[in-house]
Amino acid sequence: MAGRKQVRRLNIDRRRAVSLLYPIAAFLRAGGLTKAESLAMFSSALEEELKRNKGRQMERIGNPKLYADIVAAWTRGKRFVDTTGRPRVLRFSGETSFSALVRSANPATKPRTVLSVLKRYGNVRELKDGRLELVSPFFFTSSDKSMAFEPMAYFLSDASATLSRILKRQKHSRSPELFWRKVDSICVSEAIARKFTIFSRERCLQFLEELDDWLEAHSSGAQYGKREGRRVGLGLFSIYSDFEPRNPIP
């Protein structure tokens, strides 16, 4: 597929890997496991992944912020929304087009490369007349067959960094106290679990749009690729487990 070889790779170096694994190491240590036992378990998990031949495959797409910025510009940019505030259906080229949209986010990016990724993951639909329609106000990162590597890496890194900051936080720390919250139940049927997933996805999108608007209003206006200030945000994920006993182990 066009453009896959041109994307920038996100390398997982030693520092990033240690940061990612730190809260897991803390969890295993608190659970009473020795270093040897912990390494053996990690080795087993790695072996299981190496043997996996089913499920979604990882695909590298480059920095996910680029795609998120393009989708955001399509939903907010005055040139790219209609009189009701809805994203316009765009031609690929022209003054107010998909190509112009991509260049507004990052002039160095190839529009066809971006379009290939957005179509592949169901973010953009091509109509019969060739125009392009935005499907969602947020960047989808998985399809039936594949999952984008970089967004998953950022997700795991963010989750690990948050847990690490909570674990390492001291009494007189000047940084804000980070948090995680959840709601769950083990007393639901398969049908209710599916309904809840649909319901929570819709409500989360509404909530995230509100937070996204707040961040946009308080942003310093830094352009893609520049580093200014701290990165803050909120990540949400759904829970769907195997069947569990009514009285889980404490």
C-alpha positions as CSV (number, residue, x, y, z in Angstrom):
1,M,0.0,0.0,0.0
2,A,1.3,3.5,-0.9
3,G,3.4,5.4,1.6
4,R,4.1,2.7,4.2
5,K,7.8,2.8,3.6
6,Q,8.1,6.5,4.1
7,V,6.7,6.7,7.7
8,R,9.0,7.5,10.6
9,R,9.5,4.5,12.8
10,L,9.0,4.7,16.6
11,N,11.9,2.8,18.1
12,I,11.6,1.3,21.6
13,D,15.0,1.8,23.2
14,R,16.2,0.7,26.6
15,R,14.9,3.8,28.4
16,R,11.4,3.5,26.9
17,A,11.3,-0.2,27.6
18,V,12.3,0.2,31.2
19,S,9.7,3.0,31.7
20,L,7.1,0.7,30.1
21,L,7.9,-2.2,32.3
22,Y,8.5,-0.4,35.6
23,P,4.9,-0.5,37.0
24,I,4.6,-4.2,36.0
25,A,7.9,-4.9,37.9
26,A,6.5,-3.1,40.9
27,F,3.3,-5.1,40.7
28,L,5.2,-8.4,40.5
29,R,7.4,-7.5,43.4
30,A,4.5,-6.5,45.5
31,G,2.9,-9.8,44.7
32,G,5.9,-11.6,46.3
33,L,7.6,-12.9,43.1
34,T,11.3,-13.1,43.0
35,K,13.4,-11.6,40.2
36,A,14.0,-15.0,38.6
37,E,10.2,-15.8,38.8
38,S,9.4,-12.5,37.2
39,L,11.9,-12.9,34.4
40,A,10.5,-16.4,33.7
41,M,7.0,-15.1,33.5
42,F,8.0,-12.3,31.1
43,S,9.9,-14.9,29.0
44,S,6.8,-17.1,28.8
45,A,4.6,-14.1,27.8
46,L,7.1,-13.2,25.0
47,E,7.2,-16.8,23.8
48,E,3.4,-16.9,23.6
49,E,3.4,-13.7,21.5
50,L,6.1,-15.1,19.2
51,K,3.9,-18.2,18.5
52,R,0.8,-16.2,17.9
53,N,-0.5,-16.5,14.3
54,K,-4.1,-15.3,14.8
55,G,-5.6,-12.0,15.6
56,R,-4.7,-8.5,14.5
57,Q,-1.3,-7.7,13.2
58,M,0.7,-4.6,14.1
59,E,1.3,-2.0,11.4
60,R,3.6,1.0,11.6
61,I,1.9,4.3,10.5
62,G,4.2,6.9,12.0
63,N,3.4,9.5,14.7
64,P,-0.3,9.2,15.5
65,K,-0.5,12.9,16.5
66,L,-0.4,13.8,12.8
67,Y,-3.5,11.9,12.0
68,A,-5.3,13.2,15.1
69,D,-4.4,16.7,14.2
70,I,-5.8,16.2,10.6
71,V,-9.1,14.8,11.9
72,A,-9.3,17.7,14.5
73,A,-8.7,20.3,11.7
74,W,-11.4,18.6,9.6
75,T,-13.9,19.0,12.5
76,R,-12.9,22.5,13.6
77,G,-11.2,24.4,10.8
78,K,-13.4,27.1,9.3
79,R,-12.4,26.1,5.8
80,F,-13.4,22.5,6.3
81,V,-16.8,22.7,8.1
82,D,-20.1,23.8,6.6
83,T,-22.5,26.4,7.9
84,T,-23.9,24.0,10.5
85,G,-20.4,23.2,11.9
86,R,-20.3,19.7,10.4
87,P,-17.2,18.5,8.5
88,R,-17.4,19.1,4.8
89,V,-17.2,16.3,2.3
90,L,-14.0,17.1,0.5
91,R,-12.4,16.5,-2.9
92,F,-8.9,15.1,-2.9
93,S,-7.4,18.2,-4.5
94,G,-8.3,21.9,-4.7
95,E,-8.3,25.0,-2.6
96,T,-10.6,23.5,0.1
97,S,-9.7,19.9,-0.3
98,F,-8.3,16.9,1.6
99,S,-4.8,17.8,0.3
100,A,-5.2,21.3,1.7
101,L,-6.4,19.9,5.0
102,V,-3.3,17.7,5.3
103,R,-1.0,20.6,4.4
104,S,-2.6,22.8,7.0
105,A,-1.6,20.2,9.7
106,N,1.8,19.5,8.3
107,P,3.1,20.8,5.0
108,A,5.7,18.1,4.7
109,T,3.3,15.2,4.7
110,K,2.1,13.4,1.6
111,P,-1.8,13.6,1.4
112,R,-2.1,10.2,-0.3
113,T,-0.1,8.5,2.4
114,V,-2.4,10.0,5.1
115,L,-5.5,9.1,3.1
116,S,-4.4,5.5,2.7
117,V,-4.1,5.1,6.5
118,L,-7.3,6.9,7.3
119,K,-9.3,4.8,4.8
120,R,-7.7,1.6,6.0
121,Y,-8.7,2.2,9.6
122,G,-12.2,3.4,8.8
123,N,-11.7,7.1,9.6
124,V,-12.6,8.3,6.0
125,R,-15.0,6.9,3.5
126,E,-14.7,7.5,-0.2
127,L,-18.0,8.2,-1.9
128,K,-19.1,7.0,-5.4
129,D,-18.2,10.4,-6.9
130,G,-14.7,10.3,-5.4
131,R,-15.3,12.8,-2.6
132,L,-14.0,12.0,0.9
133,E,-16.2,11.9,4.0
134,L,-15.0,11.9,7.6
135,V,-16.6,9.1,9.6
136,S,-15.6,9.9,13.1
137,P,-14.3,13.0,15.0
138,F,-11.6,10.8,16.6
139,F,-8.8,8.9,15.0
140,F,-9.6,5.1,14.8
141,T,-6.4,3.0,15.2
142,S,-7.6,-0.6,14.4
143,S,-9.3,-2.5,11.7
144,D,-10.6,-6.1,11.4
145,K,-7.1,-7.3,10.4
146,S,-4.6,-4.9,11.8
147,M,-3.8,-2.4,14.6
148,A,-1.6,0.7,14.3
149,F,1.6,0.1,16.3
150,E,2.4,3.7,17.3
151,P,-0.9,4.6,19.0
152,M,-0.7,1.3,20.9
153,A,2.8,2.1,22.0
154,Y,1.8,5.6,23.1
155,F,-1.2,4.1,25.0
156,L,0.9,1.6,26.9
157,S,3.6,4.3,27.5
158,D,1.0,6.8,28.9
159,A,-0.6,4.1,31.1
160,S,2.8,3.0,32.5
161,A,4.0,6.6,33.0
162,T,0.9,7.5,34.9
163,L,1.2,4.5,37.2
164,S,5.0,5.2,37.6
165,R,4.3,8.8,38.6
166,I,1.7,7.6,41.1
167,L,4.1,5.1,42.6
168,K,7.0,7.5,42.8
169,R,5.1,10.6,43.9
170,Q,6.4,12.1,47.2
171,K,4.5,14.1,49.8
172,H,5.9,17.5,48.7
173,S,5.8,16.9,45.0
174,R,4.9,20.1,43.0
175,S,3.4,18.1,40.1
176,P,-0.4,17.5,40.0
177,E,-1.6,14.3,41.6
178,L,-2.5,12.0,38.7
179,F,-5.4,9.5,39.0
180,W,-7.2,6.6,37.5
181,R,-10.8,5.6,38.0
182,K,-13.0,2.8,36.8
183,V,-16.5,1.3,37.1
184,D,-17.2,-2.3,36.5
185,S,-19.5,-5.2,37.3
186,I,-19.2,-9.0,37.0
187,C,-23.0,-9.6,37.3
188,V,-23.9,-9.0,33.6
189,S,-24.7,-11.3,30.7
190,E,-23.0,-11.4,27.4
191,A,-25.9,-9.4,25.8
192,I,-25.7,-6.7,28.5
193,A,-21.9,-6.6,28.1
194,R,-22.3,-5.8,24.4
195,K,-24.9,-3.2,25.1
196,F,-22.7,-1.5,27.7
197,T,-19.8,-1.4,25.3
198,I,-21.9,0.4,22.7
199,F,-23.4,2.7,25.3
200,S,-20.0,3.6,27.0
201,R,-18.3,4.2,23.6
202,E,-20.9,6.8,22.6
203,R,-20.8,8.5,26.0
204,C,-17.0,8.5,26.1
205,L,-16.9,10.1,22.6
206,Q,-19.2,12.9,23.9
207,F,-17.0,13.3,27.0
208,L,-13.8,13.3,25.1
209,E,-15.1,15.9,22.7
210,E,-15.8,18.2,25.6
211,L,-12.3,17.7,27.0
212,D,-10.8,18.2,23.6
213,D,-12.6,21.5,23.2
214,W,-11.2,22.6,26.6
215,L,-7.6,21.6,25.7
216,E,-8.0,23.4,22.3
217,A,-9.2,26.6,24.1
218,H,-6.2,26.5,26.5
219,S,-3.6,25.4,24.0
220,S,-0.5,27.6,23.3
221,G,-1.0,26.9,19.6
222,A,2.1,24.8,19.1
223,Q,2.3,23.3,15.6
224,Y,2.8,19.6,14.8
225,G,6.4,18.5,15.5
226,K,7.3,21.3,17.9
227,R,7.8,20.6,21.6
228,E,6.4,23.3,23.9
229,G,5.2,22.8,27.5
230,R,3.8,19.7,29.0
231,R,1.6,17.1,27.4
232,V,-1.6,16.4,29.3
233,G,-4.7,14.5,28.5
234,L,-7.1,11.7,29.5
235,G,-7.2,8.2,28.2
236,L,-10.1,5.8,28.4
237,F,-10.4,2.1,27.8
238,S,-13.1,-0.5,27.9
239,I,-13.1,-3.6,30.1
240,Y,-14.3,-7.0,28.8
241,S,-13.0,-10.0,30.6
242,D,-13.4,-13.8,30.5
243,F,-16.1,-15.1,32.8
244,E,-15.1,-14.5,36.4
245,P,-16.2,-15.9,39.7
246,R,-18.6,-13.8,41.8
247,N,-16.1,-13.6,44.6
248,P,-12.8,-12.6,42.9
249,I,-9.5,-13.1,44.8
250,P,-8.8,-9.9,46.9
